[in-house]
Structure formats: structure tokens, C-alpha cells
Amino acid sequence: MRLEDELNQTKPFKSEFQKLILNISVTSSWLNTIFMEKLKPFDITPHQYNVLRILKGRFPECYCNQEITRRMIDKSSNATRIVDKLVDKMLVIRTENETDRRHVDIRITDAGIELLNRIDTISFVEDGKPKIINEEKARLMNEWLDELRS
């Protein structure tokens, strides 16, 4: 669907760049909505999923909150609050660092890994992608988005 139709916009955009930025924002919101719906049956949020993926990538080692925040998709997220909720769900454990007591280590549990394995059987991308996007177009879009952020 065209962005103008999605937004019921009658006036033209000031520039193609303005339209691009808005189009990326609208598309991101659309994908996030699909993602949230897919995660609902697992009782976790996209931010919690992101933290679990970060910790799984480091397993069996651990990370501190600051390192998790640096690696998160949404840097403005409150990693401490997210980790607290994951601890309550027994998906991660928090332990005092042996060499620096001010430092807290966070590690994914077996239950957290098992949950990610169950979630990974669901295809987030395939369900949300338009049929016209093939591997080559996806590669090009990734290159353009990387260039935009650089």
C-alpha cells in the first residue's frame, strides 16, 4: 500500500527524503505490531525477546546491564527493568560479579533458551513480508538502510 493511502494524505510530501523517513517509521511500526502479536502467546515483549537473544548469543557467558543496553535495538529501553521482569519469569539469572561487587552478571537460563527455541520456530519475517520482496531486494534494502544510518 502506498504511504499516502496508508496515511490518507492528500497533500504531497515536501521531499522524497521526508517521505522516506516517514515511510520507514510507518513500516517499522507495522512490523513491530506483527512482532508483538507473534510474541503474545509466549508472554514476552519485543524488548524482553531482544534481551534474551543478546544473552543467548553470549551463552554460557554473561553480560552486565550496560553491555545489554549497548547491544539492544532500542537503546532508550530500560534494561534493568526488562531484566527484572525476565528474572521474575525465571528466564535469566542475576548474580554478583566475583571480581567487582558493583558489577552484576546476567545470564540466560535453560528455560530462557528453551523459550527462544520455541519462539524461533515461528517465522516473523515470512508472515510480515510482502510477496514482492526477494533475497536480492532484501539485500539492497539492507545496504540502503545501513548507508542511511552511517
Secondary structure, DSSP 8 states (H G I E B T S, - for coil): --HHHHTT--S--S-HHHHHHHHHHHHHHHHHHHHHHHHGGGT--HHHHHHHHHHHHHTTS-B-HHHHHHH-SSTTS-HHHHHHHHHHTTSEEEEE-SS-TT-EEEEE-HHHHHHHHHHTTS-HHHHHS-TT--HHHHHHHHHHHHHHH-
